[in-house]
Amino acid sequence: MRRATTTAPSADRSTPPASGLQTIARVLPYLWPDGQGWVKRRVVLAMVMLFVAKLVSVTTPYLYKLAVDALTGSNADPAVFLAAGAIGLTLAYGIARFSAVAFAELRDLVFVRVGQRALRALALETFTHIHRLSMRYHITRKTGGLSRIIERGVKGVDFLLRFMLFSIGPLILELALVIGIFAVAFGWAYAAAVVVMITLYVTYTFKITEWRVKLRREMNDQDTDANQKAIDSLLNFETVKYFGAEAREANRYDRAMGKYETAAVKTGQSLSLLNGGQALLLTIGLVAVMVLAAMGVRAGTLTVGDFVMVNAYMIQISMPLNFLGTVYREIRQSLVDMGQMFGLLAQPAEINDRPGAPALRVGAGEVVFDNVTFGYDPDRVILKGVSLRVGPGERVALVGPSGSGKSTIGRLLFRFYDVTGGAVRIDGQDVRDVTQDSLHARIGVVPQDTVLFNDTILYNIAYGRPEATRPEIEEAARSAKIHTFIESLPLGYDTTVGERGLKLSGGEKQRVGIARTLLKNPPILLLDEATSALDSQTERDIQDSLLEMGKGRSVITIAHRLSTIADADRIVVLEAGRVVEEGTHEVLLAGKGRYAAMWERQSSDVSELFAGDIEIEDHSMDYTGRTKDGRYQVMAGV
């Protein structure tokens, strides 16, 4: 017995973004991957370089102190250091400063490949996952918003790796070392003053930054909304032109940018408040410690070099602290952006291969819909117990009014969705029990609206079979009646078609799509209004090509123009998600049912179209519209 099929959650039900800790946990495996020792070695070496750089950095002010004491004649320090002289100590100070920078750069040099590898792996995982998501998800997504989530998420990973590892971590290490030096060299009062200053500074910074994160999130939302409106308008460029809506679209975009401007102004003003408060706290801490040091020098317990060293340490830690608010805010924002990306990665794929699923084996090419029930939403059923069979090498046409379920049958065959009842089988194999890759490889689809990649004509035709040779590609183009047109172009097959193929006419795009499917050469064909964008003459030519291509294959043709499928082996009439009639063209006409009424209506539409202009008289055609040689006349406009 076939297992019950559960309905997947709707794609528009958003997945909550991952939390900060979950996000960090998701990133760590990319920095310490199993089976890649070179990555681990680079991480360890980078950490060693980081630690050495900080050790050198905290010794630099001490060398500065020794040089000052040597110049002032102080003998409070070991003679071995003073013997080096002021010049020698000054040189040592310069070497130490350069060494701190050099080790930091070596750290970045070693780690950069690790970081870029992590970015690439995450970007590829996200891109691959999006392609695994169901058709249900993709028809409800917003392209502009989705692209920004991916863009900001990948950038967030880059920022997190660089600043969390090489800013926050080193800052904490440096602060701990400085506080320890103050406690040992000068006493706990100095260390306490630094701790109090840092505590107040960090608390203030984090509080203000949390507020700024909310403002920044609002700014990002407005940025995403404005970007979405811009992309949506540009994708619908022709529609905007048709309705003279350029000013309306500009106003719509400007309103969105106005909201972004308001949010950006608040964000900028909050940054000024943050920087001002940080400067005040740092100044108070610096003055407090310097006053203690000045009192020590005056009392004779400290040297002038000690006073200079205290000042150097305070200035040294104030520089990274100045960026703490920015770094913390960016890390928080990066966690938010990465959380959205990882939330996207957590979006479940509705259609999955079952574990151990075999590849589809197509022999005869029989396609069976067995009592299929399906609805895009649980409360709106589209197909209601549809059963039909396409025999090996048989050409079956699906006709019916809009909304009857014709295109849905094609989507279920390709397994864009899983049926909610019944089964779809190819040569006895349920499409849910085989791999999607093998299923897609054995079905060729020519859709009603062919969308092309913004690349060359050669690339778009070869998309059907990338390993095809140039002669094979040209032969497919000849069969689709487009080779001559391509050769007439200045760049021939190297002509770029533009975004979504907008540089080509509707008919030219459709013929490229047909050539692409001809090149794929699949055993099962699905033609979804494949010639709807073509003129009558080209349609007749391509119908011959499609008829030739369909020989020996199982063909399902979804059609609105009944004249294009009148010579099908069998015609299935759908209405309201049910099969209401089935048979050959002659049988259905003789039955005087739904199909006959559709045929009569389309025939009368053509007669009215040409009434008064030309006289249509073809005594070689019988009442069915078929010529004496057995071919069906393609009626213009039908």
C-alpha positions in Angstrom: 0.0 0.0 0.0 1.2 3.4 -0.9 2.2 5.6 2.1 0.1 8.6 2.9 1.5 11.9 1.7 1.7 14.8 4.2 1.2 18.3 3.1 4.3 20.4 3.5 4.1 23.7 5.2 3.5 26.7 3.0 6.5 28.5 1.8 5.2 31.8 2.9 5.4 30.7 6.5 8.7 32.3 7.4 11.3 30.4 9.2 12.6 32.3 12.3 16.2 33.4 12.0 18.9 31.5 14.0 19.9 33.0 17.3 23.4 34.5 17.9 24.8 31.4 19.6 23.3 29.1 17.0 24.8 31.3 14.3 28.3 31.1 15.8 27.9 27.4 16.2 27.0 27.1 12.5 30.1 29.0 11.5 32.6 27.2 13.7 32.7 23.9 11.6 33.8 25.9 8.6 36.9 27.1 10.6 37.6 23.6 11.9 36.4 21.2 9.2 36.9 17.5 9.5 39.4 15.9 7.1 41.0 19.2 6.1 44.2 19.4 8.1 45.6 22.4 6.2 42.7 24.5 7.4 43.3 23.5 11.0 47.0 24.2 10.8 46.4 27.7 9.4 43.9 28.5 12.2 46.4 27.3 14.9 49.2 29.3 13.2 47.1 32.4 13.0 46.2 32.1 16.7 49.9 31.8 17.6 50.7 34.9 15.5 47.9 36.7 17.2 49.2 35.9 20.7 52.8 36.8 19.8 51.7 40.1 18.3 49.9 41.0 21.5 52.8 40.0 23.7 55.1 42.2 21.6 52.5 45.0 21.7 52.3 45.1 25.5 56.1 45.2 25.9 56.5 48.2 23.5 55.5 50.9 26.2 58.0 49.3 28.6 60.8 49.8 26.1 59.6 53.4 25.7 59.7 53.9 29.5 63.3 52.6 29.6 64.4 55.0 26.8 62.8 57.9 28.7 64.5 56.9 31.9 67.8 56.6 30.2 67.4 60.1 28.8 66.5 61.5 32.2 69.2 59.7 34.0 66.9 57.6 36.2 68.5 54.5 37.8 65.3 52.9 39.0 65.6 50.2 36.4 68.2 47.4 36.0 71.5 48.6 34.7 71.6 46.0 32.0 68.7 47.9 30.2 70.2 51.4 30.9 73.6 50.2 29.6 72.0 49.9 26.2 71.6 53.7 26.1 68.8 55.8 25.0 69.5 55.3 21.3 69.6 51.5 21.6 66.4 51.4 23.6 64.8 53.7 21.0 65.8 51.3 18.3 64.4 48.4 20.3 61.2 50.3 20.7 60.9 50.8 17.0 61.6 47.2 16.3 59.0 46.1 18.8 56.4 48.4 17.2 57.1 47.1 13.8 57.2 43.5 15.0 53.7 43.9 16.5 52.4 45.1 13.2 54.3 42.4 11.3 53.0 39.5 13.3 49.4 40.9 12.9 49.9 41.0 9.1 51.4 37.5 9.1 48.3 36.4 11.1 46.0 37.9 8.4 48.2 36.4 5.6 47.9 32.9 7.1 44.1 33.2 7.9 42.8 34.9 4.8 42.5 31.6 2.8 40.6 30.0 5.7 38.2 32.9 5.8 37.6 33.0 2.1 37.2 29.2 1.9 34.5 29.5 4.6 32.7 32.3 2.7 32.8 30.3 -0.5 31.5 27.1 1.2 28.7 29.0 2.9 27.7 30.9 -0.3 27.6 27.6 -2.2 25.6 25.9 0.5 23.0 28.7 0.5 22.8 28.8 -3.3 22.4 25.0 -3.6 19.8 25.0 -0.9 17.7 27.7 -2.6 17.6 25.5 -5.7 16.5 22.6 -3.6 13.5 24.5 -2.3 10.1 23.8 -3.8 8.3 25.6 -6.5 5.8 26.6 -3.8 8.6 28.6 -2.1 9.9 30.2 -5.2 6.6 31.5 -6.5 6.0 33.3 -3.1 9.5 34.6 -2.6 10.7 38.2 -3.2 13.8 38.1 -5.4 15.2 41.4 -4.3 14.7 40.7 -0.6 16.2 37.2 -1.0 19.3 38.4 -2.8 19.9 41.0 0.0 19.6 38.3 2.7 22.2 36.2 1.0 24.5 39.2 0.3 24.3 40.5 3.8 24.6 37.0 5.3 27.8 36.2 3.4 29.3 39.6 4.2 28.3 39.1 7.9 30.3 35.9 8.0 33.4 37.7 6.6 33.0 40.5 9.2 32.4 38.0 12.1 35.5 36.1 11.2 37.7 39.2 10.9 36.5 41.2 13.8 35.4 38.6 16.4 38.6 36.6 16.0 41.0 39.5 15.4 39.4 42.4 17.2 37.3 41.3 20.2 39.6 38.4 21.1 42.8 40.3 20.9 41.2 43.3 22.7 40.2 41.1 25.6 43.7 39.6 25.7 45.4 43.0 25.6 43.2 44.5 28.3 43.9 41.5 30.6 47.7 41.9 30.1 47.6 45.7 30.7 45.5 45.3 33.9 48.0 42.7 35.1 51.0 44.9 34.3 49.3 47.9 36.2 48.6 45.7 39.2 52.1 44.3 39.4 54.1 47.4 38.4 52.1 50.2 40.0 49.6 48.7 42.4 45.9 47.7 42.5 44.7 51.3 42.5 45.9 51.7 38.9 44.4 48.4 37.9 41.1 49.2 39.6 40.9 52.6 37.9 41.4 50.9 34.5 38.8 48.1 35.3 36.2 50.7 36.4 36.8 52.8 33.3 36.6 49.7 31.0 33.4 48.5 32.8 31.6 51.8 32.4 32.9 52.2 28.9 31.8 48.7 27.8 28.4 49.0 29.6 27.6 52.3 28.0 28.8 51.1 24.6 26.7 47.9 24.7 23.6 49.7 25.9 23.7 52.4 23.2 24.7 49.8 20.6 21.8 47.6 21.4 19.5 50.6 20.7 21.5 51.3 17.5 21.1 47.7 16.4 17.3 48.2 16.4 17.6 51.3 14.4 20.0 49.6 12.0 17.6 46.7 11.6 14.8 49.1 10.7 17.2 50.8 8.2 18.0 47.4 6.7 14.3 46.6 6.4 13.7 49.8 4.6 16.7 49.2 2.3 15.4 45.7 1.5 12.0 47.1 0.7 13.4 49.8 -1.5 15.6 47.3 -3.3 12.7 45.0 -3.8 10.6 47.7 -5.4 13.4 48.7 -7.7 14.0 45.2 -8.9 10.3 44.5 -9.3 9.9 47.6 -11.4 12.9 46.8 -13.6 11.8 43.2 -14.1 8.5 44.6 -15.3 10.0 47.3 -17.5 7.7 46.6 -20.4 4.5 46.7 -18.2 5.7 50.1 -16.8 6.1 51.4 -20.3 2.7 50.1 -21.5 0.9 52.0 -18.8 3.1 55.1 -18.8 3.8 54.5 -15.1 7.4 55.7 -15.0 6.5 58.6 -12.7 4.4 56.4 -10.5 7.2 53.8 -10.1 9.7 56.6 -9.4 7.3 58.0 -6.7 6.9 54.5 -5.2 10.6 54.0 -5.1 11.2 57.5 -3.7 8.7 56.9 -0.9 10.5 53.7 0.1 13.8 55.6 -0.1 12.3 58.3 2.1 11.6 55.8 4.8 15.2 54.5 4.4 16.4 58.1 4.7 14.5 58.6 8.0 15.9 55.4 9.5 19.5 56.2 8.3 19.3 59.7 9.9 18.4 58.2 13.2 21.2 55.7 12.9 23.7 58.4 12.1 22.6 60.6 15.0 22.8 57.7 17.4 26.4 57.1 16.3 27.3 60.7 17.3 25.8 60.1 20.7 27.8 56.8 21.1 31.1 58.4 20.0 30.7 61.4 22.3 29.9 59.2 25.4 32.8 56.9 24.6 35.3 59.8 24.3 34.1 61.2 27.6 34.5 58.0 29.5 38.0 57.3 28.0 39.1 60.8 28.8 38.0 60.4 32.5 39.8 57.1 32.8 42.9 58.4 31.2 43.1 61.5 33.4 42.4 59.5 36.5 45.3 57.0 35.8 47.6 59.9 34.8 46.9 61.8 37.9 47.8 58.7 40.0 51.0 58.4 38.0 51.8 62.1 38.4 51.4 61.9 42.1 53.7 58.9 42.1 56.4 60.8 40.2 56.0 63.7 42.6 56.3 61.4 45.6 59.5 59.8 44.1 58.0 56.3 43.9 57.7 56.5 40.1 60.0 57.7 37.4 59.2 60.0 34.5 59.5 56.8 32.3 56.8 55.2 34.4 54.5 58.2 33.8 55.1 58.0 30.1 54.5 54.2 30.1 51.2 54.6 31.9 50.2 57.2 29.3 51.3 54.9 26.5 49.4 51.9 27.8 46.2 54.0 28.2 46.5 55.4 24.7 47.2 51.9 23.4 44.1 50.4 24.9 42.0 53.4 24.0 42.5 52.9 20.3 40.8 49.5 20.0 38.2 50.6 22.7 37.3 53.5 20.4 36.2 51.0 17.8 34.5 48.7 20.3 31.0 50.2 19.7 31.4 49.9 15.9 32.8 46.4 16.2 30.1 45.3 18.6 27.4 46.8 16.5 28.7 45.2 13.4 29.1 41.9 15.1 25.5 42.1 16.4 24.3 43.1 12.9 26.4 40.4 11.3 24.8 37.9 13.7 21.4 39.2 12.6 22.2 39.0 8.9 23.8 35.6 9.3 20.8 34.5 11.4 18.5 35.4 8.5 20.7 33.5 6.1 20.9 30.4 8.3 17.1 30.8 8.8 16.9 30.5 5.1 19.1 27.4 5.2 16.7 26.0 7.8 13.8 26.5 5.4 12.8 22.8 4.7 12.8 21.5 1.2 9.3 20.4 0.5 10.3 17.8 -2.2 13.1 15.5 -1.1 14.5 12.2 -2.4 13.7 9.4 -0.1 16.9 7.7 1.4 18.4 5.3 -1.1 16.1 6.3 -3.9 17.1 4.6 -7.2 17.3 6.4 -10.5 14.3 6.4 -12.8 14.5 3.7 -15.5 12.6 4.6 -18.6 11.9 1.8 -21.0 8.6 2.1 -22.9 7.8 5.5 -21.4 4.3 4.8 -20.0 3.0 7.7 -17.9 0.1 7.0 -15.5 -1.9 9.4 -13.3 -3.7 7.1 -10.9 -6.7 8.8 -9.1 -4.6 11.9 -8.4 -5.8 14.5 -6.0 -3.8 17.8 -5.4 -4.2 21.3 -4.2 -1.7 24.1 -3.8 -3.5 25.0 -0.6 -5.3 22.4 1.6 -8.6 24.4 1.4 -8.4 24.7 -2.4 -8.3 21.4 -4.3 -7.2 21.7 -8.0 -7.2 18.1 -9.2 -10.0 15.8 -7.9 -9.3 12.2 -8.6 -7.8 12.6 -12.1 -6.8 9.3 -13.8 -5.2 9.2 -17.2 -2.7 7.1 -19.1 -0.2 8.0 -21.7 0.9 4.9 -23.5 4.4 4.2 -24.8 5.0 6.5 -27.8 1.5 8.0 -27.5 0.7 11.6 -27.9 -2.0 12.8 -25.5 -3.3 16.3 -25.4 -4.8 18.1 -22.3 -7.4 20.8 -23.0 -9.9 22.7 -20.9 -10.7 26.1 -19.6 -8.2 28.1 -17.5 -8.0 26.7 -13.9 -9.1 23.2 -14.9 -5.7 21.8 -13.8 -3.8 21.3 -17.1 -0.6 23.0 -16.1 -0.8 21.4 -12.6 -0.6 18.0 -14.2 2.7 19.0 -15.9 4.1 20.3 -12.6 3.2 17.0 -10.8 4.8 15.0 -13.5 8.0 16.9 -13.1 7.5 16.6 -9.4 7.6 20.3 -8.6 5.0 19.2 -6.0 3.9 15.9 -4.5 0.4 14.7 -5.0 -1.8 14.7 -1.9 -3.7 11.6 -3.0 -3.1 8.9 -5.6 0.1 8.5 -7.5 2.0 9.5 -10.7 4.0 6.6 -12.2 6.4 6.3 -15.1 6.8 2.7 -16.3 5.3 1.6 -13.1 7.7 3.6 -10.9 6.2 6.2 -8.5 7.9 9.5 -9.2 8.2 9.9 -5.4 10.3 6.8 -5.1 13.0 7.8 -7.6 15.7 10.6 -7.6 14.6 14.0 -8.8 17.7 14.4 -10.9 17.0 11.2 -12.9 13.3 12.2 -13.3 14.2 15.6 -14.6 16.8 14.2 -16.9 14.2 12.0 -18.7 11.5 14.6 -19.2 11.8 17.5 -21.6 9.6 20.5 -21.1 8.8 23.4 -23.5 6.9 25.9 -21.4 4.4 28.5 -22.6 6.8 31.3 -21.6 10.4 30.4 -22.2 12.8 32.4 -20.0 16.4 32.6 -21.1 19.7 33.3 -19.3 21.4 36.5 -19.9 24.1 34.8 -22.0 24.6 33.8 -25.6 22.2 32.0 -27.8 24.7 29.1 -27.9 24.8 28.9 -24.1 21.0 28.9 -23.9 20.5 26.1 -26.5 23.4 24.1 -25.0 21.7 24.3 -21.6 19.7 21.3 -22.7 22.9 19.2 -22.9 26.1 21.1 -22.0 28.3 18.4 -23.4 26.8 18.7 -26.9 29.0 19.5 -29.8 28.6 22.7 -31.9 27.1 20.7 -34.9 24.6 19.0 -32.6 23.5 22.5 -31.2 23.1 23.8 -34.7 21.1 20.8 -35.8 18.7 21.4 -32.9 18.4 25.0 -33.9 17.6 23.9 -37.5 14.9 21.6 -36.3 13.4 24.5 -34.3 13.5 26.7 -37.4 15.8 29.3 -35.8 19.2 28.5 -37.3 18.8 30.8 -40.2 17.8 33.7 -38.0 20.7 33.1 -35.7 23.2 33.0 -38.6 21.8 36.4 -39.8 22.8 38.1 -36.6 26.1 39.9 -36.5 27.5 37.7 -33.7 25.6 34.6 -34.7 25.4 32.1 -31.9 27.5 34.3 -29.7 24.7 36.9 -29.6 23.7 37.8 -26.0 20.0 37.5 -25.5 19.7 40.0 -22.5 18.1 39.5 -19.1 15.3 36.9 -19.4 15.9 36.9 -23.1 14.4 40.4 -23.6 16.5 41.1 -26.7 14.6 38.4 -28.6 11.0 38.4 -29.6 8.5 36.1 -28.0 8.6 33.7 -30.9 12.4 33.7 -31.1 12.7 33.0 -27.4 10.2 30.1 -27.8 12.2 28.6 -30.7 15.4 28.8 -28.6 13.5 27.0 -25.9 12.3 24.3 -28.3 15.8 23.9 -29.6 17.1 23.5 -26.1 14.6 20.7 -25.5 15.3 19.1 -28.8 19.0 19.0 -27.9 18.1 17.3 -24.5 16.5 14.5 -26.5 14.4 13.1 -23.6 12.1 10.0 -23.8 9.1 11.9 -22.4 8.0 15.3 -23.6 5.8 17.9 -22.0 4.7 20.7 -24.3 2.9 23.4 -22.4 1.4 25.8 -25.0 4.8 25.3 -26.8 3.8 27.3 -29.9 1.6 29.9 -28.3 4.0 32.8 -29.0 4.5 31.9 -32.7 2.9 33.1 -35.9 0.8 30.7 -37.9 3.4 29.9 -40.5 6.2 29.3 -38.0 3.8 27.4 -35.8 3.1 25.0 -38.7 6.8 24.6 -39.3 7.6 23.9 -35.7 4.5 21.6 -35.3 6.2 19.4 -37.9 9.4 19.5 -35.9 7.6 18.7 -32.7 5.7 15.9 -34.4 8.9 14.5 -35.7 10.6 14.8 -32.3 7.7 13.1 -30.6 8.0 9.9 -32.6 8.9 7.0 -30.3 8.4 9.2 -27.3 5.5 9.7 -24.9 4.2 13.2 -25.4 1.8 15.2 -23.2 0.6 18.4 -24.9 -1.1 21.1 -23.0 -3.0 23.3 -25.5 -5.4 26.1 -25.8 -5.5 26.1 -29.6 -7.4 23.0 -30.3 -6.3 22.9 -33.9 -2.7 22.2 -32.8 -3.7 19.0 -31.1 -6.5 17.7 -33.3 -4.3 14.9 -34.7 -3.3 13.7 -31.2 -3.7 10.0 -30.4 -6.0 11.0 -27.6 -7.5 14.2 -26.2 -8.3 14.5 -22.5 -10.8 17.3 -21.6 -10.4 18.7 -18.1 -12.9 20.8 -16.3 -12.8 21.9 -12.6 -10.1 19.4 -11.9 -11.8 16.4 -13.3 -11.6 14.4 -16.6 -15.0 15.1 -18.3 -14.2 13.7 -21.8 -11.6 11.5 -23.5 -11.1 10.3 -27.0 -9.8 11.2 -30.4 -10.7 14.4 -32.2 -13.4 12.7 -34.4 -14.9 10.8 -31.5 -15.2 13.9 -29.3 -16.7 16.0 -32.1 -19.2 13.3 -32.7 -20.1 13.2 -29.1 -21.3 16.8 -29.2 -20.0 17.4 -25.7 -17.6 19.9 -24.0 -14.8 19.5 -26.6 -17.2 19.9 -29.6 -18.5 23.1 -28.0 -14.9 24.4 -27.5 -14.0 23.5 -31.1 -17.1 25.3 -32.5 -16.5 28.4 -30.4 -12.9 28.7 -31.6 -13.9 28.0 -35.2 -16.6 30.7 -35.0 -14.1 33.1 -33.4 -11.8 32.7 -36.5 -14.8 33.2 -38.9 -15.7 36.4 -37.1 -12.1 37.6 -37.1 -11.9 37.4 -40.9 -15.5 38.3 -41.7 -15.7 41.0 -44.3 -12.0 41.0 -45.0 -11.4 37.8 -46.9 -13.5 34.9 -48.0 -12.5 31.6 -46.5 -13.3 28.6 -48.7 -11.4 25.4 -48.7 -13.4 22.5 -50.2 -10.5 20.2 -49.5 -11.4 20.3 -45.8 -14.2 18.1 -44.3 -16.3 19.3 -41.4 -13.7 18.3 -38.8 -11.2 20.8 -40.2 -9.0 18.0 -41.6 -7.7 18.2 -45.2 -8.1 15.3 -47.6 -4.5 14.1 -46.9 -5.3 13.6 -43.3 -3.6 16.7 -41.9 -5.4 19.3 -39.7 -5.5 22.9 -40.8 -3.9 25.2 -38.3 -6.4 28.1 -37.9 -4.8 31.5 -37.4 -5.6 32.9 -34.0 -7.0 29.6 -32.7 
